[in-house]
Amino acid sequence: MPRVIYIHPNGERDEVEVANGQSLMLAATANDLNGIVGDCGGVMSCATCHVIVDDAFAALLPPPVDTEHQMLDYTAAPREAGSRLSCQIVMTDALDGIAVRIADPQL
């Protein structure tokens, strides 16, 4: 099963196996990881699942849709070049080993 590395603001890392087709937000909340809130359940209406994707994997992701771009303008932490909503990153085998830094703060 592919895996994702969540990097917390304090530098700690959690490596989680994620089923193909599951979002990184759902995987984080299902594994009780601190930092990814996901208040809206993944429907792009809260921006509390903000992550910064490692450059090596950013090009493997589909581009964000307009709604995601808009929500990233309202995140609690400043938007960065690799900023994405983890509810919109769907795991595939090609993303095995993806590293995402959890934005701080989320709220």
ROFIMAR-898364 format. One record per residue: y, z, x of N, C-alpha, C in turn. Coordinates in steps of 0.05 Angstrom, whole numbers, plus 5000, padded with zeros to 4 digits. Atoms other than C-alpha are relative to their C-alpha. Example, Ala and Ser with C-alpha at 12.3 -4.5 7.8 and 13.67 -1.06 7.14 Angstrom:
<recs>
497650005018491051565246502450005018 497649994984497951435273502250144985 
</recs>
This chain:
<recs>
497750005017500050005000502550005018 497650004984506949845027501550275000 498749744997511350415050503049965004 497150004995518750585051500750255015 499049774985522451045098502750074989 497449905010527951455065501250185022 498649844980532951735115502150164986 498149825013536652335090502650035016 497449984986543952475108499850185025 500349824977541653025156498249885022 501750134980537152525193497050034995 502849975006530552765165499049754986 501250245011525752225143497650074983 502449985017520652165087498949724998 501450265003515551605088498350024975 501450005026512751435019498749744995 501450255009507550934996501149934973 498850095025510450514940498449764991 501550225011506450054895501749764997 498550255005508449334892501049994971 498950025027513049224833501650254992 498549765007515849934833502750015016 497449984987523250064849500050235020 499849794980525150484909501250254987 498949765014529050944861497750154986 502249875014522851074818498150145020 501849884980518651204880501250265011 498749764990523851704906499950224980 499949795020524452084841497150104994 502849925005516852084830498950185023 500949844978516052394899501950245006 498249774999521552914887501750005026 498350024976525852664945502850094992 497249925005532653004948501949775008 497950194993538752564947500249764982 499950225019536752004900499750124972 499949875026538652234830498849824979 501050195021537451624786500450104972 499449895026540851934726499449814977 500350195022540451294685497249894997 502750095001533151174699499549725010 500450264987534350514734501249774985 498850225016538650114685502849935010 497550074987544650054733502550094985 497649905014549450494694501050265012 499049754989550351094740500649995030 499650034971550150884814499350255016 500849764986546751544834497449955016 502350064984541251184872500949825024 498750164979545850884925498650055027 501249994974542350724991501349795018 499150204982544250345053497549895014 502450134990538949845073500349935029 500050074972537149755146500449705003 499450294996539749085172497549835002 502450164996532748855191498749914973 501250055026530748865117502049884980 498050095019537248685082499749704993 500350295005536047935089497549934984 502550055015529148005056500450064970 499549935028532248264991501549784986 498450195016534847824935502850104999 497249915001542447844931500450174975 499449845023545348364884501249834978 498850145023547048124814502850124996 497249925004554248194789500250294991 499849725010552848854753499550205023 500549834977550049164817502550015017 497550014984556248934855502150184988 498049845013560649254803499450305002 500849724998556749914803500450115029 499649914973557149944879502950065006 497249944996564649954873500750294990 499449735012564050634836498150215011 501749804989559151004881501750235011 498649774989561051704904500449985030 499750054971559851524977501249735004 498850264995563850955006497949785003 501850244998560550265000500049905029 500350114973557849985065498849724998 501150275000555349295085497249984989 502750015010548149465069499550164974 500249845024549649855006498549854977 501450115023544849734948499350244981 501049805019542450104886496949995003 502950014995535250314900498449944974 501450085025533550194826499749704999 500150295000534549454841498449895023 501850094978530049424903497250044991 502849995010523049254880498149955024 501850024977517549374930498149764999 501950224995513448794957498750055027 501349984974508648725015501949925023 498150094979514248365053501950225008 498149784994518449005050498650245013 501449774988513049445081501550105024 498649874978516549935127503050004997 497150015004523449835098501250285003 498549754996528350385119502649994984 497549985015533850605072501250285006 498549754996539151135087501150094973 499149905026540651565026503050075003 497249954999548151555013500750294992 499249735006551652225011503050014997 501449895023554252444963499349794980 500750185022551052124902501850064975 498449925023555252504851502850085008 
</recs>
